[in-house]
Amino acid sequence: MTNHVEGKSIIITGAGGGFGRLVSEKAAALGAKIMCADIDAAAAEAVASAIRADGGIARAAGVDVRDIGQMKGLATATVAEFGAIDVMVNNAGIGTGGPLAELEKDEIDRCLDINLRGVLYGAQAVYPYLKASAPGSALINIASAAGLTGGSGMSVYSATKFAVRGIAESL
């Protein structure tokens, strides 16, 4: 089997825990250079430190995916650290649920900002660098099964995950 990530420079948002942490650890174990990005800078650093302790290459960045300036700064910092961006994994996301009529505006806005705008801003920030790394570069946008079918009490979350699929297909 071919190792497609060895030596690649990979940004992973939401890397401070859950699926982002798992992807960071697995890609690093295969020889990728990982930029662990998370709104929780301490959590991102904990993952990066664990990767380095296991002999991998990783750095951490405290980044809010809702801020295009921070996302562009993340891209610039990654290139400064690793020389390129080969892969971007737009993983950061949150769930929100409950009857739509009962959701507060702030809950809706936060879900839209992180799950939708975060993906758009991530793609926008790294696009020039991915183009420079082509062929072999990739933009990976994480959705969920909720992006394939809606469910009771999941209207906002499902809408954002359907949108992530649309963004990926359009790009």
C-alpha positions as CSV (number, residue, x, y, z in Angstrom):
1,M,0.0,0.0,0.0
2,T,1.3,3.5,-0.9
3,N,1.7,6.0,1.9
4,H,0.1,9.2,0.4
5,V,0.8,11.5,3.4
6,E,4.4,10.9,4.2
7,G,6.3,14.2,4.0
8,K,3.1,16.2,3.4
9,S,2.3,19.4,5.3
10,I,-1.2,19.1,6.6
11,I,-3.4,21.7,8.5
12,I,-6.1,20.1,10.6
13,T,-8.7,22.4,12.2
14,G,-10.5,21.2,15.3
15,A,-7.3,19.2,16.1
16,G,-7.6,19.7,19.8
17,G,-9.9,16.8,20.4
18,G,-12.2,14.1,18.9
19,F,-11.8,13.3,15.2
20,G,-9.3,16.1,14.6
21,R,-7.0,14.7,17.2
22,L,-7.3,11.2,15.8
23,V,-6.6,12.4,12.2
24,S,-3.6,14.5,13.5
25,E,-2.1,11.5,15.3
26,K,-2.6,9.0,12.5
27,A,-1.3,11.3,9.8
28,A,1.8,12.2,11.9
29,A,2.4,8.5,12.5
30,L,2.5,8.1,8.7
31,G,5.2,10.8,8.4
32,A,3.1,13.9,7.7
33,K,4.0,17.3,9.2
34,I,0.9,18.5,11.1
35,M,-0.3,22.0,12.0
36,C,-2.8,21.3,14.8
37,A,-5.3,24.2,14.8
38,D,-8.0,24.7,17.4
39,I,-9.8,27.5,19.1
40,D,-8.5,26.0,22.3
41,A,-4.8,26.7,21.9
42,A,-3.8,24.6,24.9
43,A,-5.7,21.5,23.5
44,A,-4.0,22.0,20.1
45,E,-0.6,22.2,21.9
46,A,-1.3,19.1,23.9
47,V,-1.9,17.1,20.7
48,A,1.1,18.6,19.0
49,S,3.3,17.8,22.0
50,A,2.0,14.2,22.1
51,I,2.9,13.8,18.4
52,R,6.4,15.2,18.9
53,A,6.8,12.9,22.0
54,D,6.1,10.0,19.6
55,G,8.7,11.2,17.2
56,G,6.4,13.1,14.8
57,I,6.5,16.6,13.5
58,A,3.7,18.9,14.7
59,R,3.1,22.5,15.7
60,A,0.0,24.1,17.3
61,A,-2.0,27.2,16.6
62,G,-4.8,28.7,18.5
63,V,-7.2,29.7,15.7
64,D,-10.8,30.7,15.5
65,V,-12.1,29.4,12.1
66,R,-14.8,32.1,12.2
67,D,-12.1,34.8,11.5
68,I,-10.8,34.9,8.0
69,G,-7.8,36.9,9.2
70,Q,-6.8,34.2,11.6
71,M,-7.3,31.6,8.9
72,K,-5.0,33.4,6.5
73,G,-2.5,33.8,9.3
74,L,-2.7,30.1,9.9
75,A,-1.9,29.4,6.3
76,T,1.0,31.8,6.3
77,A,2.4,30.3,9.6
78,T,2.1,26.8,8.2
79,V,4.1,27.8,5.1
80,A,6.7,29.5,7.2
81,E,7.0,26.5,9.4
82,F,6.8,23.6,6.9
83,G,7.5,25.3,3.5
84,A,4.1,24.4,1.9
85,I,0.6,23.4,2.5
86,D,-0.3,20.1,0.8
87,V,-3.5,19.2,2.6
88,M,-6.2,21.2,4.5
89,V,-8.6,19.3,6.6
90,N,-11.6,21.5,7.5
91,N,-12.7,19.5,10.5
92,A,-13.7,22.1,13.1
93,G,-17.4,21.9,13.8
94,I,-20.0,22.0,16.5
95,G,-23.4,20.4,16.9
96,T,-26.6,22.2,17.8
97,G,-29.9,20.6,18.1
98,G,-33.5,20.9,19.3
99,P,-36.6,22.2,17.7
100,L,-35.8,25.1,15.4
101,A,-38.5,27.3,17.1
102,E,-36.6,26.9,20.4
103,L,-33.1,27.7,19.2
104,E,-31.6,31.0,20.2
105,K,-30.2,33.3,17.5
106,D,-26.8,33.0,19.1
107,E,-26.9,29.2,18.9
108,I,-27.9,29.3,15.2
109,D,-25.2,32.0,14.4
110,R,-22.5,30.1,16.2
111,C,-23.3,26.8,14.3
112,L,-23.4,28.6,11.0
113,D,-20.2,30.5,11.7
114,I,-18.1,27.5,12.7
115,N,-19.6,24.8,10.5
116,L,-20.1,26.8,7.3
117,R,-18.1,30.0,7.3
118,G,-15.2,28.1,8.9
119,V,-15.0,25.8,6.0
120,L,-15.3,28.6,3.5
121,Y,-12.6,30.6,5.2
122,G,-10.4,27.6,5.5
123,A,-10.7,26.9,1.8
124,Q,-10.2,30.5,0.9
125,A,-7.1,30.9,3.1
126,V,-5.2,27.8,1.7
127,Y,-6.3,27.8,-1.9
128,P,-3.3,29.6,-3.3
129,Y,-0.9,27.3,-1.4
130,L,-2.8,24.1,-2.4
131,K,-2.6,25.3,-6.0
132,A,1.1,25.8,-5.7
133,S,1.5,22.3,-4.2
134,A,-0.6,20.6,-6.9
135,P,-0.6,17.9,-8.0
136,G,-1.0,15.9,-4.9
137,S,-2.6,18.6,-2.8
138,A,-6.1,18.2,-1.3
139,L,-8.8,20.0,0.5
140,I,-10.8,17.8,2.8
141,N,-14.1,19.1,4.2
142,I,-15.5,17.0,7.0
143,A,-19.3,16.8,7.0
144,S,-21.4,14.0,8.6
145,A,-24.3,11.7,7.9
146,A,-26.4,14.7,8.8
147,G,-25.2,16.2,5.5
148,L,-26.9,13.3,3.7
149,T,-30.3,13.3,5.4
150,G,-31.9,15.6,7.9
151,G,-33.2,14.5,11.3
152,S,-35.7,15.7,13.9
153,G,-34.2,18.5,15.9
154,M,-31.2,18.8,13.6
155,S,-32.3,21.5,11.1
156,V,-29.4,24.0,11.6
157,Y,-26.7,21.4,12.0
158,S,-27.9,19.4,9.0
159,A,-28.2,22.6,6.9
160,T,-24.5,23.4,7.6
161,K,-23.4,19.8,6.8
162,F,-25.4,19.8,3.6
163,A,-23.7,23.1,2.8
164,V,-20.3,21.6,3.4
165,R,-21.0,18.9,0.8
166,G,-22.1,21.7,-1.6
167,I,-19.0,23.6,-1.1
168,A,-16.8,20.5,-1.7
169,E,-18.7,19.6,-4.8
170,S,-18.5,23.2,-6.1
171,L,-14.8,23.5,-5.5
